[in-house]
């Protein structure tokens, strides 16, 4: 199989998995409390990730000098943000949730500038403004026209994105060289244990009330989304450029919106759908490598 074909298959796989994740979370939280649901999700994912690491000969132990990063990732990259995501979907549609999360590259760019003093090209700054402006307008519009809209759900998703991006940005350099399976295995397991204990005392879940559909959705999140999504995106980043891989953030919200409309009959307003196009353009601009337009400007001058 050629590299081009493999990249295409991986790209489609990542977009499909990320696009269906949001509907799965919505189905999971229908009968399972959010903390417990997220705990079960990680309890399914962690052993599979550990097994895969063993098969590939990858250590699951973090380097000894990375203990602070290990706990930060466990709590603020896995346990809390993923619980907030599924909690938020009790109040907003899976389509709107996916649109909010699609701004992850934009938030990562902001934290990269604030924390790591990365330089930002003009087109990236323009994309940031366009994306955030579009997102704020979409949220405001949906909160006013959709009776199912809820400020609590939006806040939960926004906090999850901010927390996820902050930890990713702050530990990215310090965890350079740590294998993706190591990065996910034990932090995921610790998150599962903490969430299952917390859920037991805070939510007192009744297992008899869990529907087969919700349990199936949680298993899907822990296995297919947990393993398939991680490994497919990891392989995609190895074979394609970071920019090409990041295009997934433009595609998966479209899949999530289509599924939400098809299965739940939920649609964003026409104005919000139109603004979603601008939001995607903004995200696209933030991911364009620095110097892209400078290169074309030089070519234009030469011609």
C-alpha positions, 0 to 999 in steps of 0.5 A: 500500500502506498504512503498516499493511500495509507495517509488517506485511509488514516485521515478518513479513520480519524475524521470518522472516529472523532465525528462519531465520538460526540454522538456516542457521548450523548448516548452514554450520558442518557442513562449513565451519570457523567463521572461514572460514564467517563470512568468506565470509558477509561477503565475500558481504554486503559487495559487495551492501551497497556496491552498494545504498549506491551505488544509494541515493546513500549514502556508504560512507565513515565520517566522518573523525573516526569512525575508532576507531568504524569499527575497533571495529564491524569487529572487535567488532560484526561479525568476532568476535561473528558468528564466536562465534555460528557457532562456538557452534552446533557445540555447541548447538542452533540453537533454544537459540542463538536463545534466548540471542541473544533477550536482546540487548535485555536486555543493551543495557538493562544497558549503557545503565544502566551506561555511559550512566546511563539511568534504568530504570523498575520494570517494565523492571528486573523484566523484566530480572530475569525474563529473565536468571533464566529464561535462566540456568535454561534454560541450566542445565537444557539442559546437564543434560538434553541430551547435545548441550549444551556449556558451550563453545557457551553461553559463545561465544553469551553472549560474542557477545551481550555484545560485540555489545550493548556495541559497539552501546551504546557507539558508538550516540551517537557514530555518530548520523546515520551511515546504516545502510548506511554503518554496515554496508558497509566494516566488513563488508568489513574483517571479511571480509578479516580473517576470510578471512586468519585462517581460511586460516592457523588453519583451513587449510580444504579447499574440496573438503570444503565441501558444497553445503548449507553453501555455500548456507547461507553465501550465504543468510546473506550475501545474504538475512540480510545485506541483507534483514535489515538493510534490512527492520529499518531500514525497520521502525524508520522506520515503526513505533515502536522498541517495535513493532520490538523485538517481533521479538526475541520472535518469531524464537526461536519460529521458530528452535525450530520449525525446529530441531524440524521439521528436526533433531528437537531439542526443549528440555525441557518445563521449558525451553519453559515458562521460555522463555515467562517469558523472552519476558515479561521481554524484553517488559517491558524494551522497554516504554517508560518511563512505560507503567504510570504512564499506565495508573495515572493513567487508573485513578485518574481512573476 
